[in-house]
C-alpha cells in the first residue's frame, strides 16, 4: 500500500516536471500562439488534478493543498496572459533553464507532505462500536511548572477516545466501560498510538492519552496554545542514549528518575481528575461512561515505564501493557555502574512488548533487567517479541510517515501488520483483565511478521 502511494507521488512529480520541460522547449520558439497553448495545458493539468481528487485515487487533504494551489494559480495566470494576447516575451535558454530548476524545486517542496506522510487506510477499528474523541487541558493546582521561569501551575492536556452506539452514530454508547490510560514516549505526542486507542474504543473501552507537557514533541492545549518539547530534556535524552550497560552513574540515574517522577505525577493527577469527574457526575458525556473500578494502564517506551510505575504506586490498577519500554520504576539504585532492581513482586498482570534488537541484548542481562525480573515475580505476565520490528514500529508514526519513522528506528516488518498485531494482543490482554474474558495469550511469544 505505502509503496503504491510513493509510486503515485513519484508519477505525479515526473509528469509535472515533464510538462514544464515541454512548455520550456516550446517557449523558445517565440510562437505568438504559445500563451494560448500554455493556458490550455495549465487548464488540462488542473482538470486532471480535480478528477483525481474526485476519484478514489487522491484524497483532498493537507498532503495535496500545495499542488492544488500552484496548479490553480498557474491556470489563472496562463488564461490572463492568453486573453491579453500580447506579443510573446523573448525567452533565452538560460532563462528557461533557471525557470525549470525553480519549478522543479517548487514541485519537490509542495509534494513533500504527500511523500513524508502518505495516506494509509489499512488499519480500521474492528469492533462494533463507532469512536468519538474529546480533548481537555487540566491545571494541577498543587504542582509548579518547573520548565518555565515564571511561577505557574503545571497544565496537562489529555484526549479521550470512547465508543458510540455504532459506526454511523455520533451518540455515546450505552453502559459503563473500562478505562485505559496511555503515556507516550520521549518526544512522542498523545496521538502516537491512535490506531490502538480507536481499536480499543471500538471494542468498548474509554481510552485517555496524556500529553506530558515539555516531554512531548509538542502539546496543543484546548486554548490553542502550542508548547514545544523542552530543549534541556531533549539534550538529556540524547546524552543518555549512548550510555552503555555498566556505565550508569548516580547523576545519570537521578535524571531518569526525575523524568519518571514527573510523568508518574502527571498520570496520577489525570487519574484522580477522572475519578473526581466520574464521582461528581460531571456533565461531560465521556465521564458518565467510565467504569472506574476497571482501570488499565499502557505506554510506549518511557511511557511504558510510567504506566508500570504508577501501577506500583496506585491501588486499583488491574493490568499494565509496556510497549517496548524499560520499567525504570523497578530500579532502586546504582551499584558499580549497574542499576539495581527491586525484588518486590510486581503487583498486577503485565504485558511486555520487545523489538528484536533490544530483546537480544536483554537476554544477556535478563537476571538484572527490570522487565524480566518483574515478569518472573508476577505469574500473570506475558512477553511478546517481534524480531524484525524497530522501536518506532510500535507506534503509528511508521504508518503516518515511514520516512521519519525509519530515521528514528524501524525494522523490516510491515508497519501496518506490526501495529495490527500489537493492537490485537493489547485488546486480548485487557479483555482478560478488565472484562473477565478468558486469556488467549501465551506466556512468551516470538512473532515474525512479513516485510513491508
C-alpha positions as CSV (number, residue, x, y, z in Angstrom):
1,X,0.0,0.0,0.0
2,X,2.7,2.5,1.0
3,X,4.8,1.5,-2.0
4,X,1.8,2.3,-4.3
5,X,1.4,5.7,-2.6
6,X,5.1,6.6,-3.1
7,X,4.8,5.5,-6.7
8,X,1.8,7.8,-7.2
9,X,3.7,10.8,-5.8
10,X,6.7,10.0,-8.0
11,X,4.5,9.7,-11.1
12,X,2.8,13.0,-10.3
13,X,6.2,14.6,-9.8
14,X,7.7,13.2,-13.1
15,X,4.6,14.2,-15.1
16,X,4.6,17.7,-13.7
17,X,8.3,18.1,-14.4
18,X,7.8,16.6,-17.9
19,X,5.1,19.2,-18.7
20,X,7.4,22.0,-17.5
21,X,10.2,20.8,-19.8
22,X,7.7,20.5,-22.7
23,X,6.5,24.0,-22.2
24,X,10.0,25.3,-21.7
25,X,11.1,24.0,-25.1
26,X,8.1,25.4,-26.9
27,X,8.6,28.8,-25.3
28,X,12.0,29.1,-27.1
29,X,10.3,29.1,-30.5
30,X,8.9,32.6,-30.0
31,X,5.5,31.5,-31.2
32,X,2.7,34.0,-30.5
33,X,0.3,31.2,-30.0
34,X,2.4,29.8,-27.1
35,X,0.3,31.7,-24.5
36,X,-2.9,30.1,-25.7
37,X,-1.2,26.6,-25.8
38,X,0.2,27.2,-22.2
39,X,-3.3,28.2,-21.0
40,X,-4.8,25.0,-22.4
41,X,-2.0,22.9,-20.8
42,X,-2.4,24.6,-17.4
43,X,-6.2,24.1,-17.5
44,X,-5.7,20.5,-18.5
45,X,-3.3,20.0,-15.6
46,X,-5.9,21.5,-13.2
47,X,-8.7,19.4,-14.7
48,X,-6.8,16.2,-14.4
49,X,-5.9,17.0,-10.8
50,X,-9.5,17.8,-9.9
51,X,-10.6,14.5,-11.5
52,X,-8.0,12.6,-9.4
53,X,-9.4,14.2,-6.2
54,X,-12.9,13.3,-7.2
55,X,-11.8,9.8,-7.8
56,X,-10.6,7.4,-5.0
57,X,-7.0,7.8,-6.2
58,X,-6.3,11.1,-4.2
59,X,-7.9,12.2,-1.0
60,X,-8.1,16.0,-0.7
61,X,-6.2,17.0,2.4
62,X,-3.0,18.8,3.6
63,X,-0.8,16.5,1.5
64,X,-2.1,17.9,-1.7
65,X,-3.0,21.5,-0.8
66,X,0.3,22.9,-2.1
67,X,0.0,21.3,-5.5
68,X,-3.7,22.3,-5.8
69,X,-2.9,26.0,-5.1
70,X,0.1,26.1,-7.5
71,X,-2.0,24.5,-10.4
72,X,-4.9,26.8,-9.8
73,X,-2.6,29.9,-9.7
74,X,-0.7,28.8,-12.9
75,X,-4.1,28.3,-14.6
76,X,-5.3,31.7,-13.8
77,X,-2.1,33.4,-14.8
78,X,-1.9,31.5,-18.1
79,X,-5.5,32.4,-19.0
80,X,-4.9,36.0,-18.2
81,X,-1.8,36.1,-20.5
82,X,-3.7,34.4,-23.3
83,X,-6.6,36.8,-23.1
84,X,-4.3,39.9,-23.1
85,X,-2.8,38.4,-26.3
86,X,0.4,40.4,-26.0
87,X,3.4,39.8,-28.1
88,X,5.3,36.8,-26.9
89,X,8.1,37.6,-24.4
90,X,11.5,36.8,-25.6
91,X,12.9,33.8,-23.7
92,X,16.6,32.8,-23.6
93,X,17.8,29.3,-22.9
94,X,19.3,30.4,-19.6
95,X,16.0,32.0,-18.5
96,X,14.1,28.8,-19.4
97,X,16.6,26.5,-17.6
98,X,16.5,28.7,-14.5
99,X,12.7,28.6,-14.6
100,X,12.8,24.8,-15.0
101,X,15.0,24.4,-11.9
102,X,12.8,26.8,-9.9
103,X,9.7,24.9,-10.9
104,X,11.3,21.5,-10.2
105,X,12.4,22.6,-6.8
106,X,8.9,24.1,-6.1
107,X,7.2,20.8,-7.1
108,X,9.5,18.8,-4.9
109,X,8.7,21.1,-2.0
110,X,4.9,21.1,-2.4
111,X,4.8,17.3,-2.9
112,X,7.0,16.7,0.2
113,X,3.9,16.3,2.6
114,X,2.5,13.6,0.3
115,X,5.9,11.8,0.3
116,X,6.6,12.1,4.0
117,X,3.0,11.5,5.2
118,X,1.4,9.1,2.7
119,X,-2.2,8.0,3.1
120,X,-2.6,4.7,5.0
121,X,-6.0,3.3,5.4
122,X,-5.1,-0.3,6.1
123,X,-5.9,-0.2,9.9
124,X,-9.5,0.3,10.7
125,X,-11.2,-0.3,14.1
126,X,-12.6,-3.9,14.0
127,X,-15.1,-3.6,16.9
128,X,-18.9,-3.0,16.6
129,X,-18.8,0.4,18.2
130,X,-18.0,3.7,16.5
131,X,-15.5,6.0,18.1
132,X,-15.5,9.6,19.2
133,X,-12.9,11.9,20.7
134,X,-12.7,14.9,23.0
135,X,-9.8,16.9,24.4
136,X,-9.3,18.7,27.8
137,X,-6.5,20.8,29.3
138,X,-6.4,20.5,33.1
139,X,-4.4,22.5,35.6
140,X,-2.7,20.7,38.5
141,X,-3.1,23.4,41.3
142,X,-0.6,21.7,43.7
143,X,2.3,21.4,41.3
144,X,4.5,24.2,40.0
145,X,5.6,24.1,36.3
146,X,9.4,23.5,36.6
147,X,10.1,24.1,32.9
148,X,9.1,27.8,33.0
149,X,10.9,30.6,34.7
150,X,7.7,32.2,35.9
151,X,5.7,30.7,38.8
152,X,2.7,28.9,37.4
153,X,0.9,25.6,37.8
154,X,1.5,22.6,35.6
155,X,-1.0,22.0,32.8
156,X,-1.7,18.6,31.3
157,X,-3.7,18.1,28.1
158,X,-5.5,14.8,27.6
159,X,-7.5,13.3,24.8
160,X,-10.2,10.7,25.1
161,X,-11.4,8.1,22.6
162,X,-14.7,6.4,23.5
163,X,-17.4,4.3,22.0
164,X,-20.5,5.5,20.1
165,X,-23.6,3.3,19.5
166,X,-22.4,2.2,16.1
167,X,-20.1,3.2,13.3
168,X,-22.6,5.6,11.8
169,X,-23.7,7.2,15.1
170,X,-22.3,10.1,17.0
171,X,-24.3,9.3,20.1
172,X,-22.4,7.8,23.0
173,X,-22.8,4.1,23.6
174,X,-24.9,3.0,26.5
175,X,-23.4,1.4,29.6
176,X,-20.1,1.6,31.6
177,X,-16.8,0.8,30.0
178,X,-13.3,0.1,31.4
179,X,-10.8,3.0,31.3
180,X,-7.3,2.7,29.9
181,X,-4.8,5.5,30.3
182,X,-1.8,5.8,27.8
183,X,1.5,7.6,28.2
184,X,3.7,8.4,25.1
185,X,7.4,8.0,24.9
186,X,10.1,10.8,24.9
187,X,9.3,13.3,22.2
188,X,6.1,11.5,21.5
189,X,2.6,13.0,21.3
190,X,-0.7,12.0,22.7
191,X,-1.8,10.8,19.2
192,X,1.2,8.5,18.8
193,X,-0.9,5.3,19.0
194,X,-4.3,6.5,17.7
195,X,-4.9,3.2,15.9
196,X,-4.6,1.4,19.3
197,X,-7.0,3.8,21.0
198,X,-9.6,3.5,18.2
199,X,-9.3,-0.3,18.2
200,X,-9.9,-0.4,22.0
201,X,-12.7,2.2,21.9
202,X,-14.5,0.2,19.1
203,X,-14.5,-2.8,21.4
204,X,-16.0,-1.0,24.3
205,X,-13.2,0.9,26.2
206,X,-12.7,4.5,27.1
207,X,-9.1,5.5,26.4
208,X,-7.3,8.6,27.8
209,X,-4.0,9.6,26.2
210,X,-1.8,12.1,28.1
211,X,0.4,14.8,26.6
212,X,3.3,15.1,29.1
213,X,3.9,18.8,28.6
214,X,7.5,19.7,27.7
215,X,8.3,15.9,27.3
216,X,6.0,15.7,24.2
217,X,7.3,16.8,20.8
218,X,4.6,19.4,21.1
219,X,1.5,19.9,23.2
220,X,-1.6,21.7,21.7
221,X,-3.8,22.9,24.6
222,X,-7.5,23.4,24.3
223,X,-7.0,27.2,24.3
224,X,-4.9,26.8,21.1
225,X,-1.5,27.4,22.7
226,X,1.2,25.1,21.3
227,X,4.1,24.2,23.7
228,X,7.2,22.6,22.1
229,X,9.4,20.0,23.7
230,X,11.9,21.3,26.3
231,X,15.4,21.6,24.7
232,X,17.1,20.6,28.0
233,X,15.0,17.4,28.2
234,X,15.9,16.6,24.6
235,X,19.6,17.0,25.4
236,X,19.3,14.8,28.4
237,X,17.7,12.0,26.4
238,X,20.2,12.2,23.6
239,X,23.1,12.1,26.1
240,X,21.8,9.1,27.9
241,X,21.0,7.2,24.8
242,X,24.7,6.5,24.4
243,X,25.3,5.2,27.9
244,X,26.3,1.5,27.8
245,X,25.5,-1.2,30.3
246,X,27.7,-0.8,33.4
247,X,28.4,2.9,32.7
248,X,25.5,4.4,34.6
249,X,26.4,6.8,37.4
250,X,24.3,8.3,40.2
251,X,23.8,11.6,38.3
252,X,22.5,9.9,35.2
253,X,20.4,7.6,37.2
254,X,18.9,10.6,39.0
255,X,18.0,12.2,35.7
256,X,16.0,9.1,34.6
257,X,14.2,9.0,37.9
258,X,13.4,12.7,37.6
259,X,11.8,12.0,34.2
260,X,9.8,9.2,35.7
261,X,8.7,11.1,38.8
262,X,7.3,14.0,36.6
263,X,5.4,11.6,34.4
264,X,4.0,9.4,37.2
265,X,2.8,12.6,38.8
266,X,1.1,13.5,35.5
267,X,-0.6,10.2,35.1
268,X,-1.7,10.1,38.8
269,X,-3.1,13.6,38.5
270,X,-5.1,12.7,35.4
271,X,-6.4,9.5,37.1
272,X,-7.5,11.5,40.1
273,X,-9.2,14.1,37.9
274,X,-11.1,11.4,36.0
275,X,-12.2,9.7,39.3
276,X,-13.4,13.1,40.6
277,X,-15.4,13.8,37.4
278,X,-16.9,10.3,37.4
279,X,-17.8,10.5,41.1
280,X,-19.3,14.1,40.8
281,X,-21.4,13.1,37.8
282,X,-19.6,15.6,35.5
283,X,-21.9,16.8,32.7
284,X,-19.4,15.7,30.0
285,X,-20.6,12.5,28.4
286,X,-17.3,10.7,28.4
287,X,-17.1,10.6,32.2
288,X,-20.6,9.1,32.5
289,X,-19.4,6.1,30.5
290,X,-16.4,5.1,32.7
291,X,-16.4,2.1,35.0
292,X,-13.9,3.5,37.5
293,X,-13.3,0.1,39.2
294,X,-11.8,-1.3,35.9
295,X,-8.7,0.6,35.1
296,X,-5.7,-0.4,32.9
297,X,-2.5,1.5,32.0
298,X,-0.3,1.3,29.0
299,X,2.5,3.3,27.4
300,X,5.3,3.3,24.7
301,X,9.0,3.5,25.7
302,X,9.3,6.0,28.5
303,X,5.5,6.0,28.7
304,X,5.6,2.2,29.3
305,X,7.9,2.9,32.3
306,X,5.4,5.5,33.5
307,X,2.5,3.2,33.3
308,X,4.3,0.3,35.1
309,X,5.5,2.7,37.9
310,X,2.0,4.1,38.5
311,X,0.6,0.6,38.8
312,X,3.0,0.0,41.8
313,X,2.0,3.3,43.4
314,X,-1.8,3.5,42.9
315,X,-4.2,0.9,44.2
316,X,-7.0,-0.4,41.9
317,X,-5.0,-0.7,38.7
318,X,-6.0,-4.1,37.1
319,X,-3.3,-4.5,34.3
320,X,-0.4,-2.8,32.6
321,X,0.9,-3.0,29.0
322,X,4.5,-1.9,28.5
323,X,5.2,-1.3,24.8
324,X,8.9,-1.6,24.1
325,X,10.0,0.3,27.2
326,X,12.3,-0.3,30.2
327,X,10.5,-0.4,33.5
328,X,12.6,2.3,35.2
329,X,10.4,2.3,38.3
330,X,11.7,-1.1,39.2
331,X,15.2,0.3,39.6
332,X,16.1,1.2,43.2
333,X,19.7,2.5,42.9
334,X,23.1,2.2,41.3
335,X,26.0,-0.1,42.2
336,X,29.2,-0.3,40.3
337,X,27.6,1.4,37.3
338,X,24.7,-1.1,37.2
339,X,21.1,-0.3,38.0
340,X,19.8,-2.3,41.0
341,X,16.3,-3.8,40.6
342,X,13.8,-4.4,43.4
343,X,12.9,-7.9,44.3
344,X,9.4,-6.9,45.5
345,X,6.8,-8.9,43.4
346,X,5.2,-6.9,40.7
347,X,1.6,-6.3,41.8
348,X,-0.6,-6.6,38.7
349,X,-0.7,-8.6,35.4
350,X,1.7,-7.2,32.9
351,X,2.2,-7.5,29.1
352,X,5.6,-6.6,27.7
353,X,6.5,-5.9,24.0
354,X,10.1,-6.0,22.8
355,X,11.7,-5.3,19.4
356,X,14.2,-7.8,18.2
357,X,17.4,-5.9,18.6
358,X,16.6,-4.9,22.2
359,X,15.5,-8.4,23.1
360,X,18.8,-9.9,22.0
361,X,20.6,-7.5,24.4
362,X,18.1,-8.1,27.2
363,X,18.6,-11.9,27.0
364,X,22.2,-11.3,28.1
365,X,21.2,-9.3,31.2
366,X,17.7,-10.8,31.9
367,X,18.7,-11.6,35.6
368,X,19.1,-7.8,36.3
369,X,16.8,-6.3,33.6
370,X,13.8,-4.6,35.2
371,X,11.1,-6.0,32.9
372,X,12.3,-9.6,33.0
373,X,12.8,-9.5,36.8
374,X,9.3,-8.1,37.2
375,X,7.9,-10.7,34.8
376,X,9.4,-13.6,36.9
377,X,7.8,-12.2,40.0
378,X,4.3,-11.8,38.5
379,X,2.8,-15.2,37.5
380,X,0.3,-13.4,35.1
381,X,3.0,-11.8,32.9
382,X,3.2,-12.1,29.1
383,X,6.2,-11.3,26.9
384,X,5.9,-10.7,23.1
385,X,8.9,-10.3,20.9
386,X,8.7,-9.1,17.3
387,X,12.2,-9.8,16.0
388,X,12.0,-7.8,12.7
389,X,10.4,-4.7,14.4
390,X,12.2,-1.5,15.4
391,X,11.3,0.8,18.3
392,X,9.1,3.1,16.2
393,X,7.2,0.1,14.7
394,X,5.2,0.1,18.0
395,X,3.7,3.5,17.2
396,X,1.6,4.9,14.4
397,X,4.4,7.0,13.1
398,X,5.6,4.1,10.9
399,X,2.1,4.2,9.3
400,X,1.8,8.0,9.1
401,X,5.3,8.8,8.0
402,X,7.5,5.8,7.1
403,X,10.4,8.1,6.1
404,X,10.5,9.9,9.5
405,X,9.9,6.6,11.4
406,X,12.8,5.0,9.6
407,X,15.1,7.8,10.7
408,X,14.1,7.2,14.3
409,X,14.3,3.4,14.2
410,X,12.1,0.9,12.3
411,X,12.8,-2.7,11.3
412,X,11.9,-4.6,8.1
413,X,8.5,-5.6,9.4
414,X,5.3,-4.4,7.6
415,X,4.3,-1.3,9.5
416,X,0.5,-2.0,9.3
417,X,0.9,-5.7,10.1
418,X,3.0,-4.9,13.1
419,X,0.6,-2.4,14.6
420,X,-2.3,-4.7,13.9
421,X,-0.5,-7.5,15.9
422,X,0.3,-5.0,18.7
423,X,-3.3,-3.8,18.8
424,X,-4.7,-7.3,18.7
425,X,-2.5,-8.5,21.6
426,X,-3.3,-5.5,23.7
427,X,-7.1,-6.0,23.2
428,X,-6.8,-9.7,24.2
429,X,-4.8,-8.7,27.3
430,X,-7.2,-6.0,28.5
431,X,-10.2,-8.1,27.6
432,X,-8.9,-10.7,30.0
433,X,-8.2,-8.4,33.0
434,X,-10.7,-5.6,32.5
435,X,-13.6,-7.6,31.1
436,X,-13.0,-11.0,32.7
437,X,-12.7,-12.9,29.4
438,X,-10.5,-16.0,29.0
439,X,-6.9,-15.2,28.4
440,X,-5.6,-16.2,25.0
441,X,-2.0,-15.1,25.2
442,X,1.0,-17.4,25.6
443,X,3.4,-16.6,28.4
444,X,6.1,-15.8,25.8
445,X,5.7,-15.5,22.1
446,X,8.1,-14.6,19.4
447,X,6.2,-13.3,16.4
448,X,7.8,-12.9,13.0
449,X,5.8,-10.7,10.7
450,X,6.3,-10.2,7.0
451,X,8.3,-7.4,5.5
452,X,6.8,-4.2,4.1
